[in-house]
Amino acid sequence: MIAEGRVSVNGKIVRELGTRVDPLKDEIRVDGDPIPTGAPPKLVYIMLNKPIGYVSTVSDPNAAKTVLELVTQVEERVYPVGRLDADSAGLLLLTNDGEFANRLTHPRYHVPKIYRIRVRGFVGRDTAARLSEGIDLPDGRTAPSDLRFIEYHDPTQSTIMDITLYEGRNRQVRRMMETVGHPVRELTRIAFGSLRLKGLLPGTWRKLRPEEVQSLLDEARPTPTPSIDQRRDKRPFRPRNSPKPAAVSPEKRR
């Protein structure tokens, strides 16, 4: 259309390809008809406390509920940053800023995400060391992760702990724990970078403050994954209340 002389800018025909214009200031016409430009969409950043049962997609014909059903009264169309499985809960970001979403989800930026999990059985130091150093999965070895012991719940025979990932694979936490013999019973993402899941009831959301957005962008810089020694010094795994050993009869002891 430009080569044919059908495009004009501020009343003058433009024939040079690559001519720069400002859509907010210049009048652009094709065949004499003005091209509506308007202002660029307002960038929106949202933190949602996702409940169990909602899928982290814009639309899914096979899903009963999507997270967008929870984000009401938002004029701009937003998209989830990464995902949380339907059977997982917690902190989920949504935005219409594609560069922001890419920075937070691309593995080269190593933005940490913390998950509070309840798993079957008692997770001891040896298993924690395996998880910290990486687990071999069918799609490759996982990056090193951090672990923090919370408690062992004797009535349900389950361990509650926090695990920090610096990458994001499909159902990664669940697959890691299944591999080491401690299937996940509950999973909630409690932190994404510097953001913490505080003050939001399940199913509710709020917009991020400008300083929170900037803090996340500052964290999303290409950096090497912390070494195993650095992580162990910072966040040791110290079970405080391991399960009591079963009583052994004198005959068995002999």
MOPE-V310765 format. One record per backbone hydrogen bond with DSSP energy under -1.0 kcal/mol. CO is the residue of the C=O (numbers start at 0). NH is the residue of the N-H. Records with the same first field share a line. If there is no record, write none. Layout:
BEGIN
CO->NH, NH
END
This chain:
BEGIN
0->5
1->4
5->30
6->13
7->28
8->11
11->8
15->18
21->24, 25
26->9
27->34
28->7
29->32
32->29
43->95
44->207
45->93
46->205
47->49, 91
48->202
49->89
50->53
54->56, 66
59->62
64->54
65->68
66->69
69->71
78->94
84->87
85->52
88->188
89->49
91->47
92->80
93->45
94->78
96->100
97->101
98->102
99->103
100->104
101->105
105->108
111->192
112->164
113->189, 190
114->162
115->187
116->160
117->184, 185
118->158
123->127
124->128
125->129
126->130
127->131
128->132
131->144
134->141
136->139
139->136
145->163
147->161
150->159
152->157
156->120
157->152
158->118
159->149, 150
160->116
161->147
162->114
163->145
164->112
168->171
170->174
171->175
172->176
173->177
174->178
175->179
176->181
177->180
182->119
185->117
186->88
187->115
188->90
189->196
190->113
191->194
194->191
195->197
200->203
203->48
205->46
208->212
209->213
210->214
211->215
212->216
213->217
214->218
215->219
218->220
226->230
227->231
228->232
229->233
230->234
248->252
249->253
END
